[in-house]
Amino acid sequence: MTDGIGTTNTPSAQVVKRPSVYQSDSIREVRARAETYPQKASSEERDNLTRLNQILGQDKPLRENAPRGFYLNIKI
């Protein structure tokens, strides 16, 4: 018995994965650049970041009269 419905061998469309969060073109560009450039931090930079994290973790306001580079002194 046939019901008149046939099947065809057509390839199904592949599911396109979308990012879970909207990202503007500039954010995508920044992330793409960050992934392609080698990221290496010197021991001095790591020490400065550790010191900054400790200072910020004290929940005290930062000094307003601190000289440039007092809290974070790294070369970019």
C-alpha positions as CSV (number, residue, x, y, z in Angstrom):
1,M,0.0,0.0,0.0
2,T,1.3,3.4,-0.9
3,D,0.2,6.8,0.4
4,G,1.6,8.9,-2.4
5,I,4.3,10.5,-0.4
6,G,7.8,10.1,-1.7
7,T,11.2,10.9,-0.4
8,T,14.0,12.6,-2.1
9,N,17.7,12.4,-1.4
10,T,18.5,16.0,-1.0
11,P,21.3,17.1,1.3
12,S,20.1,18.8,4.4
13,A,21.3,22.3,5.2
14,Q,24.0,22.4,7.8
15,V,23.4,24.1,11.0
16,V,25.3,27.4,11.3
17,K,26.7,28.0,14.8
18,R,26.0,31.5,16.0
19,P,27.9,33.2,18.8
20,S,26.0,33.0,22.1
21,V,26.4,36.7,22.7
22,Y,26.1,39.6,20.3
23,Q,29.6,41.0,19.5
24,S,30.2,44.2,17.5
25,D,32.7,44.2,14.7
26,S,35.3,46.0,16.8
27,I,35.1,43.4,19.6
28,R,35.6,40.6,17.1
29,E,38.6,42.5,15.6
30,V,40.2,43.0,19.0
31,R,39.7,39.3,19.9
32,A,41.1,38.2,16.6
33,R,44.2,40.4,17.0
34,A,44.7,39.2,20.5
35,E,44.6,35.5,19.4
36,T,47.2,36.1,16.6
37,Y,49.7,38.2,18.4
38,P,52.0,36.4,20.9
39,Q,51.2,37.4,24.4
40,K,54.1,37.2,26.8
41,A,54.5,39.1,30.1
42,S,57.8,39.7,31.8
43,S,58.3,38.8,35.4
44,E,58.3,42.5,36.2
45,E,54.8,43.0,34.6
46,R,53.5,40.0,36.5
47,D,54.9,41.4,39.8
48,N,53.3,44.8,39.1
49,L,49.9,43.2,38.3
50,T,50.1,41.1,41.5
51,R,50.9,44.2,43.5
52,L,48.0,46.1,41.8
53,N,45.6,43.2,42.6
54,Q,46.7,43.3,46.2
55,I,46.1,47.0,46.5
56,L,42.7,46.8,44.8
57,G,41.7,43.9,47.1
58,Q,42.1,46.0,50.2
59,D,38.8,47.9,49.5
60,K,40.5,51.2,50.2
61,P,40.3,54.2,47.9
62,L,43.4,54.8,45.8
63,R,45.6,57.8,46.5
64,E,44.6,60.8,44.3
65,N,48.1,62.4,44.5
66,A,50.0,59.2,43.4
67,P,52.6,59.8,40.7
68,R,52.2,58.3,37.3
69,G,53.1,54.6,37.4
70,F,52.7,54.3,41.1
71,Y,50.0,51.6,41.0
72,L,50.9,50.0,37.7
73,N,54.2,50.6,35.9
74,I,54.4,48.5,32.7
75,K,55.5,49.2,29.1
76,I,53.1,48.6,26.3
